[in-house]
Amino acid sequence: MNFEGLDPGLAEYAPAMHSALDPVLDAHLNPSLLQNVELDPEGVALEALPVQESVHIMEGVYSELHSVVAEVGVPVSVSHFDLHEEMLWVGSHGGHATSFFGPALERYSSFQVNGSDDIRQIQSLENGILFLTKNNLKYMARGGLIIFDYLLDESEDMHSLLLTDSSTLLVGGLQNHILEIDLNTVQETQKYAVETPGVTIMRQTNRFFFCGHTSGKVSLRDLRTFKVEHEFDAFSGSLSDFDVHGNLLAACGFSSRLTGLACDRFLKVYDLRMMRAITPLQVHVDPAFLRFIPTYTSRLAIISQSGQCQFCEPTGLANPADIFHVNPVGPLLMTFDVSASKQALAFGDSEGCVHLWTDSPEPSFNPYSRETEFALPCLVDSLPPLDWSQDLLPLSLIPVPLTTDTLLSDWPAANSAPAPRRAPPVDAEILRTMKKVGFIGYAPNPRTRLRNQIPYRLKESDSEFDSFSQVTESPIGREEEPHLHMVSKKYRKVTIKYS
């Protein structure tokens, strides 16, 4: 998002501007539903802020469920719902990333991504999270371990990324090109030239790549060649945000005035079937963010930086009664994101707080989320006490860390010798009847033993087993004891005969 043309007056909220925005007159803005966010006086980021009172969530109506502090006093730069697990990721202007688990927003992990630049976009993958800063792309595990760190050119100023498939990524910024990076080899594979520099927002459908430019244009590009197929000149000043759903494209931005840039309260809506603009949608807030929330209808969520949120149909009229207030702790809202299930909305403000709005008491971020891996509890605390007076107590009951030092139980090499098992000699009958073809010998089976039966000698001098492993020559003996020749004498059944 481009913040250069923002009006400083957006931080001031005057109830007299519109009667529907006054909390006293609007039933949707009941002050009893607002939670105060308390900050640690020592400047330490709080783990989470519980809701002070039980909040009644009406089905189908978005209301605030929880508010937490990601990083005290540091503005939130980006928020992202994890596409694989029930987690919400938040990046700050100080380059710090924090994740929260579940609708209760329990802190899961927190680590530093970049020490000097802000986090500009977050993308969740199956095995980790991608973080984009000014000239750095970092892939980290959800616990904070670095998988790879890809440094871009120092002259690059990246603002947006788009995951085209499981292993291909597009990265764009204020320069006149877009990079294609292979995530398997972590190398740049393509560099696409851009006629209009300044690609800050990218979207994708099954027909086009959509690139939003800082000049106010939205270009539609081919999925294979990345060439421009169509271009919409949406705003004369700058582009704030846009979203695509079905055959509709909606955009908000700034228009040029005599005194500079001014926020345009008309949303530009385009029909992608005819590739032309339809009737603009007039809203009652200063739009800075917008998203399609296609649940029952293809409604739009329009967010202003002062915290006003309005829902309306893209082809209908906006109703002032459908305006809600997010109540940020800071003066401005900095980020906005919608979960994949469309049941949760996340807002980040300029004071480092995150607000979660849902339309159900127990929302889920994804339709099918996998189980989140948590740290195992300490095993030492759960072990029973050991009685050292017992001589037969195994020492393995006490867990010890792995070590590379020499153990006392290691047997010296001088006191041991390898004793390999030598292969038994080949039967003389086989050698006598063997015929060679090249270096391979063939011989008929003498059938001196049963199938899959070989002699096993415990000692070289043990000839007792070999004497009983041969087939009895007398047929009478085989009839009386048919399996006698297979069992050694010391393992035979003992027969007691009475005289």
Residue, then its C-alpha position, 0 to 999 in steps of 0.5 A: m500500500n502507498f502511504e505517501g498521499l495520506d491526509p494527516g487529518l484522517a487520524e482525527y475522528a469527529p462524531a459530528m461529521h456524520s450522525a451514523l458514526d456517533p457511538v451514542l446514536d448508532a446501536h452497532l457502536n455500543p461502547s460496552l463492547l469495546q475492550n481497553v488495551e493495557l500496555d506494560p509500563e516497562g515497555v515489554a510486549l504483553e503475551a495477550l490481552p483477555v477480553q474483560e467481559s463476555v462479548h455476545i457474538m451474533e451469527g453473521v455480524y462481525s464483532e470484535l472478539h480479541s485484542v492483543v499487543a504484538e509489539v508495544g509502540v511499534p506500528v504493525s506493517v502487515s498481517h496475514f492469516d496462515l493458510h495451513e494452520e490456525m495462526l495469525w502472523v503479524g509483521s512490524h515496522g521494526g522487522h519483528a514477526t509474531s504469530f498468534f494461535g487460534p481465535a484466542l490469539e495465544r502467542y505462538s512464536s516471536f522472532q526478529v526477521n530484519g534488523s533495519d527494514d520493515i516487513r512488507q509482506i508475509q506468505s505462508l507455505e506448507n513448511g514455513i513462512l516467507f517474509l519480504t523486506k526492502n531487499n531481502l526475501k527470508y524463508m523461516a520455519r514457524g518456530g523461527l529457524i531460518i530455511f533460506d535467506y535470499l538477498l536482493d540487489e541493494s538498489e531494489d525496493m520490493h513491496s509485493l510478492l505473489l505465489t503463483d504455484s508451490s515453488t514459484l514466486l513473483v516479487g515486485g516493487l518500485q523498480n521497472h521489473i518483476l522477479e521470478i524466483d524458484l523456491n526449490t533452487v532459491q535462484e532468480t529464473q526470470k526478470y519481466a520488464v514492466e512498462t509502468p514501474g511501481v508494482t505494490i499489489m499483485r493478485q492472480t486468477n485463472r485468467f490473469f495476473f493483476c498488478g497494481h501500480t503506484s500511478g493508479k493503474v491496474s494492469l492485467r497480464d498473461l499467465r504464461t508470457f506476462k505481457v499486458e493484455h488490458e490496463f485500467d486507469a483507475f485513479s489519477g493520483s495513487l492506488s491504495d488497494f484492489d481486489v478481484h472476485g469472479n468477474l469483478l475488480a474493485a479498487c480504491g485510491f487517491s485522486s489529484r486535486l489542486t491542493g494535492l492528493a485526496c482520498d476518493r470516496f468512489l470505488k472503481v468497479y470493473d467488469l472483467r467479461m467486457m473489460r470496461a468500468i461499471t457504475p462507481l460505488q460511493v461509500h461513506v468512509d475514506p477507503a484505504f483497504l478493501r476485500f471481497i468477502p464472498t459468503y452468501t453474497s459477493r459483498l465488499a469490506i471497505i476499511s478506512q485508516s481511522g477505523q471505520c468499516q463498511f460492508c456493501e454490495p459492489t453493484g448496489l448502494a452503500n448504506p450508512a447503517d452498515i458502518f462499524h468502528v474498529n476502535p484502534v489503540g493508535p490513531l491509524l489502522m495500518t493493515f487489514d486481512v481476511s481469513a480463508s474461511k471468511q469468518a475472521l478479520a484482522f486489523g493492525d494499528s499504529e501502536g502495535c495492537v492487533h484486533l480480531w473480528t469474527d462473525s461467530p463465537e468459535p471461528s476457524f481461520n481455514p476450512y481444513s487446518r492441520e494440527t499445530e506443533f507445540a513444544l513438548p513439556c519438560l520430562v524431568d518435572s514429570l518423572p517420579p523420584l528415584d531411590w538411590s539405595q536400589d542397586l538394580l535401578p537402571l541409570s537410563l531412567i534419568p534423561v541426559p543430553l547427547t554428548t560427544d565425550t568418551l563414555l565410561s562404558d566404552w570398551p577399549a579397542a585393544n581388548s576386542a577383536p573382530a570375529p566375522r562369521r566365515a562362509p561355510p564350505v561348499d558341499a563336495e557333491i556340488l563341486r563335483t557335479m558343477k558345470k561352468v558357463g563363463f564364470i558362473g557355475y551350475a550344479p544340480n541340487p544334491r537334496t541332502r537337506l530340506r528346503n531353506q535348511i543349512p547347518y549352523r555350527l556354534k564352534e569349529s569342533d562341534s560336529e554333533f549337529d553336523s552328524f544329525s543333519q544328514v538324512t538317514e541312510s536306512p529307510i526303516g529309520r526314516e519311517e520310525e522317526p521321520h523328523l529325527h534326523m532334523v533335530s540335534k540329540k540334545y534338543r530331542k524330546v525325552t522319552i521315559k520308558y518304564s520297565 
